[in-house]
Amino acid sequence: MKSIPLQLILIAILVVLCGCGRGFYYSKDVATNGTPVFTFDENTLVYARKLYAQETEFKGRELTSTTDSLSENSYLTEVQYLFFNQNKVLYVSTVSSRYIYDKTDSYLIHNSTGHNSYPNSFYFNNFYLGHHNTSASLLEFKNKKAAQDWKIEQTSVNEIKLEYINDFALKNVHFQGQTTPQKNFLGSQVVDQSVKHPIVFKKMNHFKFLSFKLPDDSSDYDSSGKVRSTVARTYAKANEIYIAYKDADHQKIDYLFIPFDSELIPNYKALKFGSGKVRYY
């Protein structure tokens, strides 16, 4: 039997340590390496949508819901976030999983008072950076080729409902020496019909910053496996998201990164996401 080369073994170990299947790489990026694109401060509001899956009587099929009160056989599969800061909006999706050790405290980290307040950046996956058009109740996202307008409704102080999404293609129009992107309407997605239930984001109170925790971190639990009511440990904090551009005009994204105030793993204090993870900017 041929022995496995040591180099391949080391590569396999690194893949595991770096979180195979996750959306990021660990990096040594600092704020001066990029341009700030979103800030988290006392003005930031955050809303979260939790998705649960439950096995049905049909083999291989699942029901997806935003209700917490499903059976014990249900799984928290994903959390989606909407962050608002003045006229800016940031939508973040997470890496979905049916098999997470603790379904109530993996995507969200407890603060010192025991509230699930801090989004765990370990699971961040895709980013939509956009504009909040308050007069039209629209979340406007675009890149160089396409755009989306999300029609939202503030159904209560603590809830936002996504009603429909309008899709557009962007085409540059040249007129009198100027080039302007023009939105060409492609169609609408009525979300209640496409996912079989309303898409509702619920406000997260006590939010202050982004944080980070490895999936196997057990320091938040007592000897019986229950979440501690008061968490003694302080996790890494991040207050801004940055983009490193390839050009001076900020038209070509190299990567997005989130620098933290302390090490995530030895010698690394930032998370780095490839340009493909930034869908709209």
N, C-alpha and C positions, 0 to 999 in steps of 0.2 A: 504494500500500500504506500502510495506517495504521501509524504508529509505536506501539510498545508503551509505555504510560505508565511513567515512571521509577518511580513508586510501586510498580507491579506487579513491576518488575525487582528493586527492593530487597526486597520481600516474598519473592520467590523465592530471593534470596541468603540471607536470614535463615533460611528453611526448611532450606536445605542446611546452613548453619552450625550450626543447632540440632539437626541429626540427624533428618531426616525419617524417620518410621517408628519412631523410638525411643520409649521410654516416659517420658521426662522432659523438663523444661525447665531451663535454667540459671536460678539465682536468687541473690539476695543475702541469703537467710535466715540468721539466726544462732540459736544455741541458745535465746536468750530468747524467740524467736518461737513456740516450741512446747513440748510436753511430751515428755520422753524416754520411749521405749517399748521400746527394746532397746539393750543395751550390749555392746560387743565388748572383752574384756579377757583377762587370763591364764586365766580360768575358761571361756572360750568354746571349744566344740568345733564344728568345721565338717565336714560330709560333703557330697560332691558326686556327682552323677549325670551322666555325660556321654552324650549321645545322638548316634549316628552314623547317617548314611543312606547307602545304597549302591544304585545302579541295578541293577535285575533284568532278566531277559530279557523281562519284560512291559513294554511301552512305557508310560512315565509312572508306573510303580510303584516303590516304594522299600522297602528293608528297614531297619528301625530297630533299633539294637543298642547295648549299653553296652560293647562290646568295642573295645579300641584297635586290635587287629590285623586290621583290615579291609583291603581292597585299596587301592591308591593312588587309586582312583576314588571312595573314600568321603569324606564330608564330616562334620565336626563341626557339627551343626545347633543344639545347645542344651546348656546346662549348668544343672542345677537344684541348689539349695543347701538344706541343713538346718543351721541354727545353733542350738546349745544353750548356754544360760547358766543354770545352776541349774535352776529349774522352768519357765523360759521357753523357747519354741521359736519360731523364725522360718524359714518356708519362702519362698524367693525363686526365681521362674522368670526366665528371661532371654529377650530378643528372639531368636528363632531365625533362622538364616540358613544357606544352603547355600554361600554364596560369600564366605568370609572369607579374607583374605590369608594369615594364618598360623594353621592350625587348632589348633596346640598352645599358642599364647600370645596369644590374643585375649580369651578369657573370663577367663583366669587370668594374673596378672602375676608375673613372676619376682622373687624376693627376692634379697638380696645373695649368697646361696650358690647361686643358680641353680635353686631349687625353685619350681614353680608354686604359690605359696602365697596370693596375695592376689586375691580375687575382684574383677574389673573392674566397677565400678558403672555404667560406660557402658551395659552391656547389661541392667541390671536392668529388670524389667517388672512382675511382680505380686508382692504381698506377702501372706503369711498369718501373722498374729501369734497365737500360741496358748500353751497350757499343756502341759507335759510331765508326764503322769500316769505316774510311774515304776512304781508298784505294779501298774498294769494294762497297762503297755507301750503306752500310747496317746498320740497327739498330738491334742489337743483344740482345734478351731478353731470360732469362731462369730461371727456378726454379728447384726443385729437380727431377721433373718427365718429364718436357716438355720444349721445346724451340721454339722460333719464330725468324725468320730473316725477317725484313722488308726491301725490296728493294726500295730505294728512288731515286728520280732524282731532282736535283736543276734546275728547269726550268727557274728561273730568280734569281736575287739578293734577291728578296722578296718572292719567292714562292718555296715550296717543294711539289713534287707530290709523293704519295705512289703508286708504280706500282704493286707490288704483295707481298704476305706473304707466306713464306715457313714454314710449321709446322714440328716439329721433336718430337720424343719420346726420352727421355734420359734413358740410361741403363748403370749401372755401370759394367765396365769390369775389372776383376782382373788379373793382370799379373806381375809376378816376385815380389810379395809382395806389389804391388801398385794398387790402385783402381782409375780408370779414367772414368769419364762419357763419354759415346759415343752417338753421335747424330744419330738417325735412321730416315731417311726421311719418312714423312707420306704423304705429298702432298702440292700443291700450291693453294693459293687463288688469283685469278686475280680480283683485287678489282673493276675495271671498270664494270666487268660483274656481280659481286655480289650486288652492290649497284646502278647500272644503271647510274652512273656519276662518273667522276674523283674525287679522294680524294686529295684535295689540302689544304695545310697549308700555311697561309699567315703570313709574319713576322710582329710582333708587335714592333713598335718603341717606344722609351722613356721608356722601361721597366727597373725597378730597383729592385723590390722586390715583394713578395707575400703580399696580403692585406686581409682584412676581413670586411664585411659589412652585417648586418642583412637585410633580404628581405624587411622589412617594414620601413627601414631607409629613411626618406624623406629629410635629411639635404642637399642633393645635388641639390634640386629643388627650384626654386623660386615660388612666389605666383601663377603664372600661370601654374605651373606644368612642366615647361621646365628645362632641365638640365642647371645649372649655367656654364657660360664660364670659370670662375675661382672658384675652390672649396676651401673654407676657411678651412674646417674641415680637420684634419689630422687623417687618419685611422691607425689602428694597422699594424705593419710591421713585416715580417719574412724573414730571409735570409738563413735559413737552414732547412732541413728535417732530422729527426732522426728516427732510429729504435731501439726499445728495444728488445733484444734477450733473449731467454730462456736458452741459453747455451753459454759457453765461446768460442766455435768454430764458432759462428754466423751462425749456420745452421737452427735454429728454431726461427722463428719470433714470438714475443709476441704481439707487436703492433707497429704501426708507429705513430709518433706525430710531430706536427708543433708548436714550441713555438713562441709567439709573444712578442713584446716589450711593450705592454700595455694590459689592460684588454679587453676581448671580451664581457664578461658579468661580473657582479660583482664577484670578487674572482677567476676568471678563465682567464688564459692567454695562453692557449694552446688548440689545437684540437687533438683528439686521434682517430685513425682509427684502427679497428680490423685487425688481420693478414690476414683475407680473402679478404681485400681490396688491399693487396699487391700481385698482380698476378704474377709478375716476379721480381727477385731481384738478 
